[in-house]
Amino acid sequence: MKKIILTILICFFTLNVHTVAQTWGGNDDDDDTIRSTDTNPYERDFIINPYKNSFYWYLPPLYYQTFQVGYERFIVRDFKRRSIFGSLGIILGSERLSSKDGFSFEGQYRLYFDQAHEKIDLYGAPYFQFDNVEIQRKNEDAETVSSFSGGLVMGAKLFVFRQGIIELQVGGGFRKSNTPEDSQEAYDRVKAWEFGYTGVFGRGTVAVGFAF
């Protein structure tokens, strides 16, 4: 499991490095600027954002011993701003009586609203998420728990020092978890934020990032 997690993490960052290299290594004649008739968060003209890419680091998952990073790529169609977002989380936790390791993946298709303020950007997005974690309890066999979830989120981004980003996100959806049959009764009592939960749940997170 740990080798699989390491391989996924390496592939994720390799893709980001390749994207950055393409962005920085392009010709001067290749205009990679997002243009629209909407308000510009950086300058008061028709250029919305001189950067098409954003990278994020999510803070609340650290409480659950998860390191989560995300990447966003902007696209514009008919002067409407859209973006494709993906994040990868690596779960490596150890407690007195148990340990866990696994990964999570999330995808979003973000639709941005017209801006009311030059330094604040608002969006809505449908999302899907997959989690897979192996839980090892003391004197027990390891258990694998996986889950699929989907729903809607709303987000707000605050631009700081031109390229800096602080992002707040709230939303909710439905999660379906696959748990071992012999432990089903125990997982029926878990909370909405715990591994193995099935049902409707709310979510929220905070991230810091930068545009490039």
KEMI-529505 format. One record per residue (C-alpha): residue number from 1; residue in one letter; x, y, z. Coordinates in nm, 4 decimals. Last residue first. Example, Ala and Ser with C-alpha at 12.3 -4.5 7.8 and 13.67 -1.06 7.14 Angstrom:
<nodes>
<node><num>2</num><residuo>S</residuo><c1>1.3670</c1><c2>-0.1060</c2><c3>0.7140</c3></node>
<node><num>1</num><residuo>A</residuo><c1>1.2300</c1><c2>-0.4500</c2><c3>0.7800</c3></node>
</nodes>
This chain:
<nodes>
<node><num>212</num><residuo>F</residuo><c1>0.1464</c1><c2>3.0887</c2><c3>-1.1778</c3></node>
<node><num>211</num><residuo>A</residuo><c1>-0.1105</c1><c2>3.1394</c2><c3>-0.9055</c3></node>
<node><num>210</num><residuo>F</residuo><c1>-0.0400</c1><c2>3.0709</c2><c3>-0.5399</c3></node>
<node><num>209</num><residuo>G</residuo><c1>-0.1979</c1><c2>2.8740</c2><c3>-0.2608</c3></node>
<node><num>208</num><residuo>V</residuo><c1>-0.3428</c1><c2>2.8625</c2><c3>0.0888</c3></node>
<node><num>207</num><residuo>A</residuo><c1>-0.6363</c1><c2>2.6395</c2><c3>0.1690</c3></node>
<node><num>206</num><residuo>V</residuo><c1>-0.9305</c1><c2>2.6262</c2><c3>0.4073</c3></node>
<node><num>205</num><residuo>T</residuo><c1>-1.1936</c1><c2>2.3526</c2><c3>0.4261</c3></node>
<node><num>204</num><residuo>G</residuo><c1>-1.5621</c1><c2>2.2754</c2><c3>0.4705</c3></node>
<node><num>203</num><residuo>R</residuo><c1>-1.7848</c1><c2>1.9718</c2><c3>0.4485</c3></node>
<node><num>202</num><residuo>G</residuo><c1>-2.1378</c1><c2>1.8607</c2><c3>0.5189</c3></node>
<node><num>201</num><residuo>F</residuo><c1>-2.2666</c1><c2>1.5030</c2><c3>0.5226</c3></node>
<node><num>200</num><residuo>V</residuo><c1>-2.5395</c1><c2>1.2776</c2><c3>0.3827</c3></node>
<node><num>199</num><residuo>G</residuo><c1>-2.4896</c1><c2>0.9049</c2><c3>0.4330</c3></node>
<node><num>198</num><residuo>T</residuo><c1>-2.2292</c1><c2>0.6304</c2><c3>0.4714</c3></node>
<node><num>197</num><residuo>Y</residuo><c1>-1.9350</c1><c2>0.6657</c2><c3>0.7115</c3></node>
<node><num>196</num><residuo>G</residuo><c1>-1.6405</c1><c2>0.4235</c2><c3>0.6889</c3></node>
<node><num>195</num><residuo>F</residuo><c1>-1.3646</c1><c2>0.6753</c2><c3>0.7607</c3></node>
<node><num>194</num><residuo>E</residuo><c1>-1.4708</c1><c2>0.9471</c2><c3>1.0032</c3></node>
<node><num>193</num><residuo>W</residuo><c1>-1.6087</c1><c2>1.2952</c2><c3>0.9269</c3></node>
<node><num>192</num><residuo>A</residuo><c1>-1.9749</c1><c2>1.1847</c2><c3>0.9317</c3></node>
<node><num>191</num><residuo>K</residuo><c1>-1.9346</c1><c2>1.0052</c2><c3>1.2639</c3></node>
<node><num>190</num><residuo>V</residuo><c1>-1.8993</c1><c2>0.6297</c2><c3>1.3029</c3></node>
<node><num>189</num><residuo>R</residuo><c1>-2.1781</c1><c2>0.4139</c2><c3>1.4519</c3></node>
<node><num>188</num><residuo>D</residuo><c1>-2.2591</c1><c2>0.1971</c2><c3>1.1470</c3></node>
<node><num>187</num><residuo>Y</residuo><c1>-1.8862</c1><c2>0.1304</c2><c3>1.1197</c3></node>
<node><num>186</num><residuo>A</residuo><c1>-1.8930</c1><c2>-0.0860</c2><c3>1.4334</c3></node>
<node><num>185</num><residuo>E</residuo><c1>-2.1867</c1><c2>-0.2942</c2><c3>1.3073</c3></node>
<node><num>184</num><residuo>Q</residuo><c1>-2.0212</c1><c2>-0.3503</c2><c3>0.9702</c3></node>
<node><num>183</num><residuo>S</residuo><c1>-1.7037</c1><c2>-0.4979</c2><c3>1.1173</c3></node>
<node><num>182</num><residuo>D</residuo><c1>-1.7537</c1><c2>-0.8580</c2><c3>0.9961</c3></node>
<node><num>181</num><residuo>E</residuo><c1>-1.8733</c1><c2>-0.7289</c2><c3>0.6587</c3></node>
<node><num>180</num><residuo>P</residuo><c1>-1.5605</c1><c2>-0.5252</c2><c3>0.5930</c3></node>
<node><num>179</num><residuo>T</residuo><c1>-1.6467</c1><c2>-0.1669</c2><c3>0.4825</c3></node>
<node><num>178</num><residuo>N</residuo><c1>-1.7432</c1><c2>-0.0045</c2><c3>0.1522</c3></node>
<node><num>177</num><residuo>S</residuo><c1>-1.8454</c1><c2>0.3557</c2><c3>0.2058</c3></node>
<node><num>176</num><residuo>K</residuo><c1>-2.1089</c1><c2>0.5594</c2><c3>0.0221</c3></node>
<node><num>175</num><residuo>R</residuo><c1>-2.0915</c1><c2>0.9376</c2><c3>0.0731</c3></node>
<node><num>174</num><residuo>F</residuo><c1>-2.3530</c1><c2>1.1999</c2><c3>-0.0111</c3></node>
<node><num>173</num><residuo>G</residuo><c1>-2.2993</c1><c2>1.5719</c2><c3>-0.0535</c3></node>
<node><num>172</num><residuo>G</residuo><c1>-2.2037</c1><c2>1.8939</c2><c3>0.1157</c3></node>
<node><num>171</num><residuo>G</residuo><c1>-2.0578</c1><c2>2.2370</c2><c3>0.0732</c3></node>
<node><num>170</num><residuo>V</residuo><c1>-1.8104</c1><c2>2.4886</c2><c3>0.2092</c3></node>
<node><num>169</num><residuo>Q</residuo><c1>-1.4832</c1><c2>2.6307</c2><c3>0.0738</c3></node>
<node><num>168</num><residuo>L</residuo><c1>-1.2487</c1><c2>2.9105</c2><c3>0.1808</c3></node>
<node><num>167</num><residuo>E</residuo><c1>-0.9412</c1><c2>2.9914</c2><c3>-0.0295</c3></node>
<node><num>166</num><residuo>I</residuo><c1>-0.6466</c1><c2>3.2188</c2><c3>0.0483</c3></node>
<node><num>165</num><residuo>I</residuo><c1>-0.4455</c1><c2>3.2936</c2><c3>-0.2663</c3></node>
<node><num>164</num><residuo>G</residuo><c1>-0.1085</c1><c2>3.4622</c2><c3>-0.3296</c3></node>
<node><num>163</num><residuo>Q</residuo><c1>-0.0172</c1><c2>3.5785</c2><c3>-0.6808</c3></node>
<node><num>162</num><residuo>R</residuo><c1>-0.1006</c1><c2>3.9524</c2><c3>-0.6594</c3></node>
<node><num>161</num><residuo>F</residuo><c1>0.0088</c1><c2>4.0141</c2><c3>-0.2996</c3></node>
<node><num>160</num><residuo>V</residuo><c1>-0.3064</c1><c2>3.8464</c2><c3>-0.1624</c3></node>
<node><num>159</num><residuo>F</residuo><c1>-0.6063</c1><c2>3.7390</c2><c3>-0.3705</c3></node>
<node><num>158</num><residuo>L</residuo><c1>-0.9001</c1><c2>3.6118</c2><c3>-0.1637</c3></node>
<node><num>157</num><residuo>K</residuo><c1>-1.0803</c1><c2>3.3088</c2><c3>-0.3055</c3></node>
<node><num>156</num><residuo>A</residuo><c1>-1.4366</c1><c2>3.2126</c2><c3>-0.2160</c3></node>
<node><num>155</num><residuo>G</residuo><c1>-1.5875</c1><c2>2.8679</c2><c3>-0.2656</c3></node>
<node><num>154</num><residuo>M</residuo><c1>-1.9206</c1><c2>2.6910</c2><c3>-0.2959</c3></node>
<node><num>153</num><residuo>V</residuo><c1>-1.9387</c1><c2>2.3112</c2><c3>-0.3041</c3></node>
<node><num>152</num><residuo>L</residuo><c1>-2.1772</c1><c2>2.0543</c2><c3>-0.4534</c3></node>
<node><num>151</num><residuo>G</residuo><c1>-2.2086</c1><c2>1.6781</c2><c3>-0.4186</c3></node>
<node><num>150</num><residuo>G</residuo><c1>-2.0222</c1><c2>1.3524</c2><c3>-0.4594</c3></node>
<node><num>149</num><residuo>S</residuo><c1>-1.8792</c1><c2>1.0714</c2><c3>-0.2511</c3></node>
<node><num>148</num><residuo>F</residuo><c1>-1.7145</c1><c2>0.7331</c2><c3>-0.3029</c3></node>
<node><num>147</num><residuo>S</residuo><c1>-1.5651</c1><c2>0.5351</c2><c3>-0.0165</c3></node>
<node><num>146</num><residuo>S</residuo><c1>-1.3009</c1><c2>0.2735</c2><c3>0.0567</c3></node>
<node><num>145</num><residuo>V</residuo><c1>-1.2163</c1><c2>0.0915</c2><c3>0.3796</c3></node>
<node><num>144</num><residuo>T</residuo><c1>-0.9463</c1><c2>-0.1757</c2><c3>0.3984</c3></node>
<node><num>143</num><residuo>E</residuo><c1>-0.9057</c1><c2>-0.3619</c2><c3>0.7268</c3></node>
<node><num>142</num><residuo>A</residuo><c1>-0.5817</c1><c2>-0.4959</c2><c3>0.8777</c3></node>
<node><num>141</num><residuo>D</residuo><c1>-0.6139</c1><c2>-0.7976</c2><c3>1.1035</c3></node>
<node><num>140</num><residuo>E</residuo><c1>-0.6365</c1><c2>-0.7355</c2><c3>1.4764</c3></node>
<node><num>139</num><residuo>N</residuo><c1>-0.3926</c1><c2>-0.7436</c2><c3>1.7715</c3></node>
<node><num>138</num><residuo>K</residuo><c1>-0.3612</c1><c2>-0.3609</c2><c3>1.7635</c3></node>
<node><num>137</num><residuo>R</residuo><c1>-0.5667</c1><c2>-0.2011</c2><c3>1.4908</c3></node>
<node><num>136</num><residuo>Q</residuo><c1>-0.4462</c1><c2>-0.1602</c2><c3>1.1318</c3></node>
<node><num>135</num><residuo>I</residuo><c1>-0.6622</c1><c2>0.0562</c2><c3>0.9046</c3></node>
<node><num>134</num><residuo>E</residuo><c1>-0.6027</c1><c2>0.0590</c2><c3>0.5280</c3></node>
<node><num>133</num><residuo>V</residuo><c1>-0.7469</c1><c2>0.3641</c2><c3>0.3543</c3></node>
<node><num>132</num><residuo>N</residuo><c1>-0.9067</c1><c2>0.4328</c2><c3>0.0177</c3></node>
<node><num>131</num><residuo>D</residuo><c1>-1.0925</c1><c2>0.7548</c2><c3>-0.0552</c3></node>
<node><num>130</num><residuo>F</residuo><c1>-1.2651</c1><c2>0.8677</c2><c3>-0.3753</c3></node>
<node><num>129</num><residuo>Q</residuo><c1>-1.4159</c1><c2>1.2122</c2><c3>-0.4320</c3></node>
<node><num>128</num><residuo>F</residuo><c1>-1.6577</c1><c2>1.3751</c2><c3>-0.6752</c3></node>
<node><num>127</num><residuo>Y</residuo><c1>-1.7361</c1><c2>1.7418</c2><c3>-0.7140</c3></node>
<node><num>126</num><residuo>P</residuo><c1>-1.9925</c1><c2>1.9839</c2><c3>-0.8545</c3></node>
<node><num>125</num><residuo>A</residuo><c1>-1.8665</c1><c2>2.3405</c2><c3>-0.8399</c3></node>
<node><num>124</num><residuo>G</residuo><c1>-1.9618</c1><c2>2.6947</c2><c3>-0.7425</c3></node>
<node><num>123</num><residuo>Y</residuo><c1>-1.7344</c1><c2>2.9970</c2><c3>-0.7610</c3></node>
<node><num>122</num><residuo>L</residuo><c1>-1.6527</c1><c2>3.3309</c2><c3>-0.6006</c3></node>
<node><num>121</num><residuo>D</residuo><c1>-1.3471</c1><c2>3.5546</c2><c3>-0.6544</c3></node>
<node><num>120</num><residuo>I</residuo><c1>-1.2406</c1><c2>3.8334</c2><c3>-0.4194</c3></node>
<node><num>119</num><residuo>K</residuo><c1>-0.9616</c1><c2>4.0856</c2><c3>-0.4848</c3></node>
<node><num>118</num><residuo>E</residuo><c1>-1.1314</c1><c2>4.3012</c2><c3>-0.7494</c3></node>
<node><num>117</num><residuo>H</residuo><c1>-1.4680</c1><c2>4.3025</c2><c3>-0.5746</c3></node>
<node><num>116</num><residuo>A</residuo><c1>-1.8151</c1><c2>4.2190</c2><c3>-0.7094</c3></node>
<node><num>115</num><residuo>Q</residuo><c1>-1.6776</c1><c2>3.9552</c2><c3>-0.9454</c3></node>
<node><num>114</num><residuo>D</residuo><c1>-1.8972</c1><c2>3.7801</c2><c3>-1.1969</c3></node>
<node><num>113</num><residuo>F</residuo><c1>-1.9344</c1><c2>3.4156</c2><c3>-1.0956</c3></node>
<node><num>112</num><residuo>Y</residuo><c1>-1.6896</c1><c2>3.1319</c2><c3>-1.1577</c3></node>
<node><num>111</num><residuo>L</residuo><c1>-1.7925</c1><c2>2.7788</c2><c3>-1.2556</c3></node>
<node><num>110</num><residuo>R</residuo><c1>-1.5606</c1><c2>2.5111</c2><c3>-1.1153</c3></node>
<node><num>109</num><residuo>Y</residuo><c1>-1.5479</c1><c2>2.1500</c2><c3>-1.2355</c3></node>
<node><num>108</num><residuo>Q</residuo><c1>-1.4135</c1><c2>1.9554</c2><c3>-0.9382</c3></node>
<node><num>107</num><residuo>G</residuo><c1>-1.2106</c1><c2>1.6364</c2><c3>-0.8857</c3></node>
<node><num>106</num><residuo>E</residuo><c1>-1.1019</c1><c2>1.4678</c2><c3>-0.5631</c3></node>
<node><num>105</num><residuo>F</residuo><c1>-0.8540</c1><c2>1.1918</c2><c3>-0.4822</c3></node>
<node><num>104</num><residuo>S</residuo><c1>-0.7803</c1><c2>1.0255</c2><c3>-0.1488</c3></node>
<node><num>103</num><residuo>F</residuo><c1>-0.4937</c1><c2>0.8079</c2><c3>-0.0281</c3></node>
<node><num>102</num><residuo>G</residuo><c1>-0.4081</c1><c2>0.5406</c2><c3>0.2231</c3></node>
<node><num>101</num><residuo>D</residuo><c1>-0.2361</c1><c2>0.4681</c2><c3>0.5518</c3></node>
<node><num>100</num><residuo>K</residuo><c1>-0.3702</c1><c2>0.3933</c2><c3>0.8952</c3></node>
<node><num>99</num><residuo>S</residuo><c1>-0.2424</c1><c2>0.3093</c2><c3>1.2420</c3></node>
<node><num>98</num><residuo>S</residuo><c1>-0.4052</c1><c2>0.1817</c2><c3>1.5577</c3></node>
<node><num>97</num><residuo>L</residuo><c1>-0.3790</c1><c2>0.1481</c2><c3>1.9352</c3></node>
<node><num>96</num><residuo>R</residuo><c1>-0.1503</c1><c2>0.4361</c2><c3>2.0313</c3></node>
<node><num>95</num><residuo>E</residuo><c1>-0.2029</c1><c2>0.6353</c2><c3>1.7142</c3></node>
<node><num>94</num><residuo>S</residuo><c1>-0.0346</c1><c2>0.6432</c2><c3>1.3737</c3></node>
<node><num>93</num><residuo>G</residuo><c1>-0.1473</c1><c2>0.8219</c2><c3>1.0606</c3></node>
<node><num>92</num><residuo>L</residuo><c1>-0.0333</c1><c2>0.8428</c2><c3>0.6991</c3></node>
<node><num>91</num><residuo>I</residuo><c1>-0.3049</c1><c2>0.9541</c2><c3>0.4573</c3></node>
<node><num>90</num><residuo>I</residuo><c1>-0.1858</c1><c2>1.1099</c2><c3>0.1303</c3></node>
<node><num>89</num><residuo>G</residuo><c1>-0.4333</c1><c2>1.3477</c2><c3>-0.0331</c3></node>
<node><num>88</num><residuo>L</residuo><c1>-0.4529</c1><c2>1.4337</c2><c3>-0.4011</c3></node>
<node><num>87</num><residuo>S</residuo><c1>-0.6453</c1><c2>1.7235</c2><c3>-0.5504</c3></node>
<node><num>86</num><residuo>G</residuo><c1>-0.7933</c1><c2>1.8054</c2><c3>-0.8893</c3></node>
<node><num>85</num><residuo>F</residuo><c1>-0.9505</c1><c2>2.1208</c2><c3>-1.0316</c3></node>
<node><num>84</num><residuo>I</residuo><c1>-1.0780</c1><c2>2.2028</c2><c3>-1.3789</c3></node>
<node><num>83</num><residuo>S</residuo><c1>-1.1642</c1><c2>2.5662</c2><c3>-1.4340</c3></node>
<node><num>82</num><residuo>R</residuo><c1>-1.4329</c1><c2>2.7827</c2><c3>-1.5883</c3></node>
<node><num>81</num><residuo>R</residuo><c1>-1.4581</c1><c2>3.1527</c2><c3>-1.6697</c3></node>
<node><num>80</num><residuo>K</residuo><c1>-1.7230</c1><c2>3.2593</c2><c3>-1.9168</c3></node>
<node><num>79</num><residuo>F</residuo><c1>-1.6101</c1><c2>3.4802</c2><c3>-2.2084</c3></node>
<node><num>78</num><residuo>D</residuo><c1>-1.7613</c1><c2>3.2340</c2><c3>-2.4584</c3></node>
<node><num>77</num><residuo>R</residuo><c1>-1.5388</c1><c2>2.9608</c2><c3>-2.3145</c3></node>
<node><num>76</num><residuo>V</residuo><c1>-1.2464</c1><c2>3.0314</c2><c3>-2.0835</c3></node>
<node><num>75</num><residuo>I</residuo><c1>-1.0254</c1><c2>2.7671</c2><c3>-1.9210</c3></node>
<node><num>74</num><residuo>F</residuo><c1>-0.8379</c1><c2>2.7781</c2><c3>-1.5938</c3></node>
<node><num>73</num><residuo>R</residuo><c1>-0.6289</c1><c2>2.4910</c2><c3>-1.4541</c3></node>
<node><num>72</num><residuo>E</residuo><c1>-0.6368</c1><c2>2.4153</c2><c3>-1.0806</c3></node>
<node><num>71</num><residuo>Y</residuo><c1>-0.3992</c1><c2>2.1928</c2><c3>-0.8784</c3></node>
<node><num>70</num><residuo>G</residuo><c1>-0.4504</c1><c2>2.0603</c2><c3>-0.5273</c3></node>
<node><num>69</num><residuo>V</residuo><c1>-0.2497</c1><c2>1.9395</c2><c3>-0.2278</c3></node>
<node><num>68</num><residuo>Q</residuo><c1>-0.3529</c1><c2>1.7248</c2><c3>0.0677</c3></node>
<node><num>67</num><residuo>F</residuo><c1>-0.1349</c1><c2>1.5830</c2><c3>0.3480</c3></node>
<node><num>66</num><residuo>T</residuo><c1>-0.3601</c1><c2>1.3782</c2><c3>0.5750</c3></node>
<node><num>65</num><residuo>Q</residuo><c1>-0.3035</c1><c2>1.3147</c2><c3>0.9451</c3></node>
<node><num>64</num><residuo>Y</residuo><c1>-0.6677</c1><c2>1.3956</c2><c3>1.0281</c3></node>
<node><num>63</num><residuo>Y</residuo><c1>-0.5684</c1><c2>1.7347</c2><c3>1.1717</c3></node>
<node><num>62</num><residuo>L</residuo><c1>-0.3547</c1><c2>1.7871</c2><c3>0.8603</c3></node>
<node><num>61</num><residuo>P</residuo><c1>-0.6772</c1><c2>1.7638</c2><c3>0.6576</c3></node>
<node><num>60</num><residuo>P</residuo><c1>-0.7711</c1><c2>2.1124</c2><c3>0.7918</c3></node>
<node><num>59</num><residuo>L</residuo><c1>-0.4825</c1><c2>2.2921</c2><c3>0.6061</c3></node>
<node><num>58</num><residuo>Y</residuo><c1>-0.5150</c1><c2>2.2347</c2><c3>0.2311</c3></node>
<node><num>57</num><residuo>W</residuo><c1>-0.2195</c1><c2>2.3297</c2><c3>0.0110</c3></node>
<node><num>56</num><residuo>Y</residuo><c1>-0.3104</c1><c2>2.4803</c2><c3>-0.3245</c3></node>
<node><num>55</num><residuo>F</residuo><c1>-0.1524</c1><c2>2.5347</c2><c3>-0.6697</c3></node>
<node><num>54</num><residuo>S</residuo><c1>-0.3021</c1><c2>2.7625</c2><c3>-0.9342</c3></node>
<node><num>53</num><residuo>N</residuo><c1>-0.2649</c1><c2>2.7723</c2><c3>-1.3120</c3></node>
<node><num>52</num><residuo>K</residuo><c1>-0.3903</c1><c2>3.0002</c2><c3>-1.5902</c3></node>
<node><num>51</num><residuo>Y</residuo><c1>-0.2098</c1><c2>3.3153</c2><c3>-1.4815</c3></node>
<node><num>50</num><residuo>P</residuo><c1>-0.2517</c1><c2>3.6720</c2><c3>-1.6137</c3></node>
<node><num>49</num><residuo>N</residuo><c1>-0.5970</c1><c2>3.6838</c2><c3>-1.4563</c3></node>
<node><num>48</num><residuo>I</residuo><c1>-0.9080</c1><c2>3.8711</c2><c3>-1.5619</c3></node>
<node><num>47</num><residuo>I</residuo><c1>-0.7658</c1><c2>4.0911</c2><c3>-1.8363</c3></node>
<node><num>46</num><residuo>F</residuo><c1>-1.0410</c1><c2>4.3354</c2><c3>-1.9370</c3></node>
<node><num>45</num><residuo>D</residuo><c1>-0.9052</c1><c2>4.6254</c2><c3>-1.7345</c3></node>
<node><num>44</num><residuo>R</residuo><c1>-0.8816</c1><c2>4.7318</c2><c3>-1.3724</c3></node>
<node><num>43</num><residuo>E</residuo><c1>-0.5858</c1><c2>4.5171</c2><c3>-1.2742</c3></node>
<node><num>42</num><residuo>Y</residuo><c1>-0.5422</c1><c2>4.2211</c2><c3>-1.0377</c3></node>
<node><num>41</num><residuo>P</residuo><c1>-0.8853</c1><c2>4.0742</c2><c3>-0.9702</c3></node>
<node><num>40</num><residuo>N</residuo><c1>-0.9958</c1><c2>4.1777</c2><c3>-1.3244</c3></node>
<node><num>39</num><residuo>T</residuo><c1>-1.3671</c1><c2>4.2423</c2><c3>-1.3659</c3></node>
<node><num>38</num><residuo>D</residuo><c1>-1.5439</c1><c2>4.0406</c2><c3>-1.6351</c3></node>
<node><num>37</num><residuo>T</residuo><c1>-1.5204</c1><c2>4.1025</c2><c3>-2.0122</c3></node>
<node><num>36</num><residuo>S</residuo><c1>-1.2815</c1><c2>3.8115</c2><c3>-2.0445</c3></node>
<node><num>35</num><residuo>R</residuo><c1>-0.9207</c1><c2>3.7227</c2><c3>-2.1039</c3></node>
<node><num>34</num><residuo>I</residuo><c1>-0.7086</c1><c2>3.4463</c2><c3>-1.9518</c3></node>
<node><num>33</num><residuo>T</residuo><c1>-0.3477</c1><c2>3.5031</c2><c3>-2.0531</c3></node>
<node><num>32</num><residuo>D</residuo><c1>-0.1291</c1><c2>3.2309</c2><c3>-2.2023</c3></node>
<node><num>31</num><residuo>D</residuo><c1>-0.0186</c1><c2>3.4481</c2><c3>-2.4962</c3></node>
<node><num>30</num><residuo>D</residuo><c1>0.2331</c1><c2>3.2506</c2><c3>-2.7023</c3></node>
<node><num>29</num><residuo>D</residuo><c1>0.4445</c1><c2>3.5166</c2><c3>-2.8732</c3></node>
<node><num>28</num><residuo>D</residuo><c1>0.6964</c1><c2>3.5124</c2><c3>-2.5892</c3></node>
<node><num>27</num><residuo>N</residuo><c1>0.7504</c1><c2>3.1445</c2><c3>-2.6555</c3></node>
<node><num>26</num><residuo>G</residuo><c1>0.6774</c1><c2>2.8912</c2><c3>-2.3858</c3></node>
<node><num>25</num><residuo>G</residuo><c1>0.9262</c1><c2>2.7722</c2><c3>-2.1237</c3></node>
<node><num>24</num><residuo>W</residuo><c1>0.7556</c1><c2>2.9107</c2><c3>-1.8187</c3></node>
<node><num>23</num><residuo>T</residuo><c1>0.4133</c1><c2>2.7608</c2><c3>-1.8895</c3></node>
<node><num>22</num><residuo>Q</residuo><c1>0.5508</c1><c2>2.4340</c2><c3>-2.0316</c3></node>
<node><num>21</num><residuo>A</residuo><c1>0.7825</c1><c2>2.3919</c2><c3>-1.7354</c3></node>
<node><num>20</num><residuo>V</residuo><c1>0.4960</c1><c2>2.4586</c2><c3>-1.4935</c3></node>
<node><num>19</num><residuo>T</residuo><c1>0.2840</c1><c2>2.1916</c2><c3>-1.6604</c3></node>
<node><num>18</num><residuo>H</residuo><c1>0.5685</c1><c2>1.9373</c2><c3>-1.6484</c3></node>
<node><num>17</num><residuo>V</residuo><c1>0.6259</c1><c2>2.0136</c2><c3>-1.2801</c3></node>
<node><num>16</num><residuo>N</residuo><c1>0.2550</c1><c2>1.9597</c2><c3>-1.2086</c3></node>
<node><num>15</num><residuo>L</residuo><c1>0.2514</c1><c2>1.6241</c2><c3>-1.3915</c3></node>
<node><num>14</num><residuo>T</residuo><c1>0.5632</c1><c2>1.5092</c2><c3>-1.2040</c3></node>
<node><num>13</num><residuo>F</residuo><c1>0.3952</c1><c2>1.6120</c2><c3>-0.8767</c3></node>
<node><num>12</num><residuo>F</residuo><c1>0.0998</c1><c2>1.3809</c2><c3>-0.9364</c3></node>
<node><num>11</num><residuo>C</residuo><c1>0.3137</c1><c2>1.0929</c2><c3>-1.0680</c3></node>
<node><num>10</num><residuo>I</residuo><c1>0.5373</c1><c2>1.1031</c2><c3>-0.7583</c3></node>
<node><num>9</num><residuo>L</residuo><c1>0.2351</c1><c2>1.1072</c2><c3>-0.5249</c3></node>
<node><num>8</num><residuo>I</residuo><c1>0.0731</c1><c2>0.8095</c2><c3>-0.7021</c3></node>
<node><num>7</num><residuo>T</residuo><c1>0.3981</c1><c2>0.6071</c2><c3>-0.6799</c3></node>
<node><num>6</num><residuo>L</residuo><c1>0.4390</c1><c2>0.6863</c2><c3>-0.3091</c3></node>
<node><num>5</num><residuo>I</residuo><c1>0.0793</c1><c2>0.5756</c2><c3>-0.2363</c3></node>
<node><num>4</num><residuo>I</residuo><c1>0.1299</c1><c2>0.2486</c2><c3>-0.4287</c3></node>
<node><num>3</num><residuo>K</residuo><c1>0.4543</c1><c2>0.1793</c2><c3>-0.2423</c3></node>
<node><num>2</num><residuo>K</residuo><c1>0.2767</c1><c2>0.2480</c2><c3>0.0892</c3></node>
<node><num>1</num><residuo>M</residuo><c1>0.0000</c1><c2>0.0000</c2><c3>0.0000</c3></node>
</nodes>
